[in-house]
């Protein structure tokens, strides 16, 4: 388990211009006001307890550097599991693998305990399972329930679905108090960002979702967006109908094996790897995120004709944004940002279609698993990357295929897993890992990977130091150790070799990544100290040789809290050297006060860096489905005030005001996003309503 979980034994709070045309402004305000009025309309609301797991989650992302943009996805998965917990007495390995904080050994320990002693009768029994400490057991209790063993109930009738389940409605609006150059001339729409989100769940059988999102600067009910929102996504997800274990229609995410060839599901960086290493479980779920990248569109299903056999098949056809090449018939890159604010960006919108289909067969029994993945991809335009050396072996053409085999074994103390893949590139990639619970308080990790510089897959997403499953081989070793009950130590070292040119490295290069972190709990005090060093080789100024680039980062956190309030002080220091040395720091204080129906959070920070190389980060108080880690460079201060009112546990209204003030510049940003001024204030409004149609489904 991660360090932060030991820091949560107390019920502590988380550390956590040209004017727009009137018709445009009226339209957006009308839509937002109507949406909020609909959310606030009288509904058959019922009482519900707080969601204490959110405090754990916010604390985790504050103490750990999450190196992926998947926080919204993770929050949605955990929120869904909290509303519809897993039946621990009937859960399979794949059911428990949905929980991102459980390791492969812990999942095996839970299943072994159940097999040896029979169904659990109380959640207090979680304390007796080897490998689960007090905090992990407490956290797990939020997402599981205990029921007597019984035959699987029939799929609910339409009338039950109509009158049962839980609905979540969320609306969001961002109002900037600044004007960008693009707002005056260049952007096709107004400067307000807003989105609407609806999700529905019925027990663990049915999920539905619909999201509509509009970025600032994108046209609304105009031009190519004349039908309204720039981005819409939705899905229907049904589960457990006889042999059919799960089926999704609409937009979805899918992961098989270790992700070497097929993974557009969420993932984490190297810290999270220490908890999830060796799980390699398949994942299929509906996609309701606001990100316009990393999903499939069509249908996917998993069937289980035998207790030890899962078969997954999928088909997808979706539109992509592409940067057209000079001949206008091919694309030189697939654009994943999702912005359609200018005519240039709008010309790229959905100018290429992608068709994909394939499947995965998985055999699993007694802790062993063996799987096979195969699929093909077709593009309507030929992919032709530019001819720079580091792009020479990027995917080229309009037809692609990949195949891989994944394998592994998991027990209480040992977990071994891996995947080996190839494709139309006629090259090989392999990833293999071992995790050992050496002592009750000591876990060791080892991971080896080899990704040929000629290997590629359009859907790959797995462990790497360079960000691509290509042109890398290396060795990762890590440990988690709890020498005392309230002290946790995490450390890892990762070495990587890149045999072909990379961005900013014109020859074969090497890199090191070393990390150490310690955390302790002393009564109401929490403390954490971390250090990370990344050493890479980069081109020199003359582009004639490589030279080392070293980056060191330190972070110190000290927190103190009681039941209704907490304080957290954090200091970050960054140093980067390549020819010249760059130094930066930031210190911040966050306060959190939570009386019965209100919650007030405030953050203030001062930063000073020499340039972008010594940039620093700070986690803002989060909103639902919105987690910000702004980057600061230069000299200035940053402040956030957030207020949440909850008249009932099913209604919440949040106002968050943010201001960043710079002391060393008269403008912020560049090109269309330049702000003519030294500050960037804005306000965010979010409203959420939950409707429970059945009292027996409440937590």
Buried (B, 14 or more C-beta within 10 A) or exposed (E): BBBBBBBBBBEBBBBBEEEBEEEBBEBBEEBBEEBBEBBBEEBEBBEBEEBBBBBBBBBBBBBBBBBEBBBBBBBBBBBBBBBBBBBBBBBBBBBBBBBBBBBBBBBBBBBBBBEEEEBBEEBEBBEEBBBBBEBBBBBBBBBBBBEEEEEEEEBBEEEBBEEBBBBBBBBBBBBBEBBBBBBEEBBBBBBBBBBBBBBBBBBBBBBBBBBBBBBBBBBBBBEBBEEEBBBEBBBBBBBBBEEBBBBBBBBBBBBBBBBBBBBBBBBBEBBBBBBBBBBBBBBBBBBBBBBBBBBBBBBBBBBBEEEEEBBBBBBBEBEBBBBBBEEEEBBBBBBEEBBBBBEEBBEBBEBBBBBBBBBBBBBBEEBBBBBBBBBBBBBBBBBBBEEEEBBBBBBBEBEBBBBBBBBBBBBBBBBBBBBBBBBBBEBBBBBBBBBBBEEEBBBBBBBBBBBBBBBBBBBBBBBBBBEBBBBBBBEBBBBBBBEEEBBBBBBBBBBBBBBBBBBBBBBBBBBBBBBBBBBBBEEEEBBBBBBBBBBBBBBEEEEEEBEBBBBBBBBBBBBBBEEEBBBBBBBBBBBBBBEEEBBBBBBBEBBBBBEEEEBBBBBBBBBBBBEEBBBBBBBBBBBBBBBBBBEBBBBBBBBBBBBBEBEEBBBBBBEBBBBBBBEEEEEBBEEBBBBBBBBBBBBBBBBBBBBBBBEEBEB
